Amino acid sequence: MVCTMNCNKCRHRIFALLLGLLLAAGCGRDARDLSESPVADEIRRLREGEPMARESAAAALGKETHPEALPALVGAARTDHQPRVRIAAIRSLAAYPADEVGGELVELLEADAEAIRLAAAQALGRLRWKPAAEALAERHRTDPSPAVRQSSLASLGATGGEAFDLLVRRFPELASEEQTLVFNAVLENGENHARADLLIAALEARAAALRIRAAEALAIHGDETAVPALVRLAEEPLGEADEAVRKRRLEQGPTRFDIQQIKVHFDEVRRRTGGHISPGMHDWLERDEERAATEFAKLVERQRTAEIARVRESVAGALLGIGEATAMEALQDMITSERREFAGAARAAFRNAGAEGLDALYGVVADSERPREVRLQAMDLLASGDVSAEKKADRGWDPAALRGAITAPVPREQAEMDAGEARLRDALAERLADVDEKLAAQAALHLLRRGDARGQALVLGILNGDDPNLRLEAISVLGKHGGPEAVGAVLSRLEKTEENAERMAALEALGRMGDATALDAVLALALENRHPVPLRRAALSTLGDIGDPRPGPALAELHARLDRERPDQWRRLMEDILVVAGRIESMDMVPTLVAEVDAYASFGPVREAMRALGRIGDRSAFESLDAALRKRPLRTVHDVDQVADDFGIPALVDLGDPRGIDTLLYLIRRKDGGVNTPATAIRALAGFEEDRASKVLVGLLADPSIGPALQEAAVGPAVLDLGSRAIPELDRLLRETPAPDNPAGVDPGMYAVELLAHLGEEGVETLFVAVGESDALPRHVLGRLIEVMKRVGATERALLALVELAAHEDARVRQWSVSALGAFPQPRAREALEKALEDEDEAVRRWAAEALERQRTRPNDEKNPTGSRS
């Protein structure tokens, strides 16, 4: 090898010398032309300039690629004493014909400096000069620099030809980073696109990320010889590098990012389960190292599982992309596999394949030669709506495009959506006559789910079939989408079957359809003790769904009978009866409900009886509700919820009896009641339509027994719920309420101003009227009115109100007014301020001067429109 390389050196030097002589022997006219061109200037700079100038000239000559510049670039690449100049020259040589400069670059691969060898290797990769393959391979094997070895390997991949064959043979021996480099280089090299051997070899790469990209590339390549390797990859998705990284991560422990991922996982779990998420709920991760390590191991395993799923999805996508017989057979085995991860990967491949996947699924459904389970899976996937003709991304040989195989769905026009739906329904309708009865039945179910009546006749026939699972599914679909004739069929099945699962499904379906013709049969199931309790409870729920009040007397009798027999055993059933009484709004059940409230024995019955009485709305129940609410609140075993708060108070409001206002006032002022009862009762007052409710509610703002916190949290929002009904009372409150003795205390008049300001135009209009009668208003109310005028903004009406108040007899009111006028840039405001400069009160004069100064310096200050002092 050394001899060969030395001989090559000799040949390269002779070639460079002859090239220099030929160029020097050019005609005189050409030499003169060159001497006057920019190229000649760059050549002179490269030979004679300072280091920075030489580096710049070398780069510029790579852009010009003039043949006269080649000797100068070769000389600089070989002998310049500045490494940056040599590197720039080497990079420029890559822009010249490979046959002219390839030998020089091969020679530079043996330079002493690592940077020079690295630049030469990279330049040969851009040239793709096939005679350099042997030298690059030698450099990859022997160079002491990892960067040079990697660049030599990448250049080999880009070179192609024999180098490509060499790489394919050596691919399994390479490290994972080197395998990625080779793969990238080969994908970027157009002449190697027809070669599948490296892509197949990459399916056994050391890292899963490269295996995924290889599978995606094979999907486009379409070579059937890759199928066995793809099947092996589905069985063994991860490579050596993935397992090594996993083991190293577990040994090193969690990083800060891992801890954050664990917290995110916990938050997602709590969101799904409806749990509370607080800022400090993950503090244990920093304190408990052992538990943190356990959770970290779970995180690593979840990530490993997700990576395996991605590999298998890429395998299924590649099989679908290849599309040949053996590939589709392998995909068929995946989609019908008992291993859920294989079936899920195959379904994902069809979902992600866009129009191709859609056509393939339709073909599978229509192909009677395929196994039933495969056709059923394809039909279910089509009917699920997860497959779209527009989901597939543009996939090419660009590595970045191969990495992101699927883009987000593109919104479709309604016409296109309708066309896709019509195609699906027609395909399902064709399968109604399929020789496979189970497939035809499944097609009918899918059709009826989509509201297509063509499937109903066959679904009705399923009810008398032998398959219990299909019967259950048919009953459910008929309950949601069946027509009037479906009621009789489901009811007939309910009376005929002895299977409790079918009875439960039929009861739910009849409840969904809400047809009163089923009342007798359903009520019979609910009344008879011989039926299991779950079935009787389902029958009661169906009665509530139907909503007919006629079963009321029978339910009242059943409740009394159960109470006499064994109330503990029938407790849930008795509660369900109370629930149904409210849902069907049965007046016949009122005595039973009142008796439960009067007994006030246990939480469940009292809760459901109160709720039912509220729904029925019979005012004869008022005395019972009133007496129950005036008792000490009954608490649950968890000592959290209160019957009065959650059910009794709303029921009282639903009754609409005016006497309920007094009951609520009692609960508000009661000192030994529930913690939340006063606030609940205050908010409930807004639900009464009587004028007295408005007076009582607004009056609570001035009630000294109501604490400020409760007034702010409950009374204020409840008054706003009254809307315009509260305006007369609030107007009265701001005019008549005196200022509090304690300046830091609650001021009902000021509170009334704020609430009026939040009640829309009508409330603000009331405030403007009050300004016109300012002499009758207390000073503290006028102060809050001025603040509201500032918030209203620089409108003409607010300006006039403030100008009027600037002439008030109270000096403090005038001070507040002139200060507010500073935020109004209109001439009328300046006129009022200038007049205030002559006010008898010194403080008014000072505030007016400050306001005028603000107008001059910041007349249109949007950051502080009120002109308030900071």
Secondary structure, DSSP 8 states (H G I E B T S, - for coil): -HHHHHHHHHHHHHHHHHHHHHHHT--HHHHHHHHTSHHHHHHHHHHHS-HHHHHHHHHHHHHH--GGGHHHHHHHHHH-S-HHHHHHHHHHHTTS-HHHHHHHHHHHTT-SSHHHHHHHHHHHHHHT-GGGHHHHHHHHHH-S-HHHHHHHHHHHHHH-THHHHHHHHHGGGS-HHHHHHHHHHHHH-GGGTT--HHHHHHTT-SSHHHHHHHHHHHHHH--GGGHHHHHHHHHS---HHHHHHHHHHHHH---HHHHHHHHHHHHHHHHHHT----TTTTTHHHH-HHHHHHHHHHHHHHHHHHHHHHHHHHHHHHHHHH-SHHHHHHHHHHHT-SSHHHHHHHHHHHHHTHHHHHHHHHHHHH-TTS-HHHHHHHHHHHHTT---TT-B----S-HHHHHS-B-------HHHHHHHHHHHHHHHHHGGG-SSHHHHHHHHHHHHHTT-GGGHHHHHHHTTSS-HHHHHHHHHHHHHH--THHHHHHHHHHHH---HHHHHHHHHHHHHHT-GGGHHHHHHHHH-TTS-HHHHHHHHHHHHHH--STTHHHHHHHHHHHHHH-TTTTHHHHHHHHHHHHHHT-GGGHHHHHHHHHH---HHHHHHHHHHHHHHT-GGGHHHHHHHHHS---B-TTS--BHIIIIIHHHHHHHT-TTHHHHHHHHHH-SSS-SSHHHHHHHHHTT--SHHHHHHHHHGGG-TTS-HHHIIIIIHHHHHHHGGGGHHHHHHHHHH----SSTTS--HHHHHHHHHHTSHHHHHHHHHHHHHTGGGS-HHHHHHHHHHHHHH-S-HHHHHHHHHHTT-SSHHHHHHHHHHHTT--SHHHHHHHHHHTT-SSHHHHHHHHHHHHHHHH-TT-SS-TT----
